Amino acid sequence: MPPQRPLSDAEEKQFMDFSGDHVARVRAAKAAAQREMESFGDPSEYDVVILQGQLKEEPATAPSQGSLDFQNTVPDGHGDSD
């Protein structure tokens, strides 16, 4: 992997966030999320259903694979000579 070159000023501005008030942005996002959650209404208005069940246990044996018998497929003159 070749070494990375330093970013030019234009590239740095493209990838860097220079906004001065990150706290305000986080608070605004939190308020928007809270409004979205409240749009669903009171949780007591909903029926809560808990599904319970048991997992089927699969057999613990590993799948078997048949043996592979490789034969010498090298053409004459190119294989090992004894």
Contacts in CASP RR format, 6 or more apart in sequence:
PFRMAT RR
TARGET T0000
AUTHOR 0000-0000-0000
METHOD contacts of the structure
MODEL  1
MPPQRPLSDAEEKQFMDFSGDHVARVRAAKAAAQREMESFGDPSEYDVVI
LQGQLKEEPATAPSQGSLDFQNTVPDGHGDSD
7 15 0 8 1.000
19 25 0 8 1.000
72 79 0 8 1.000
END
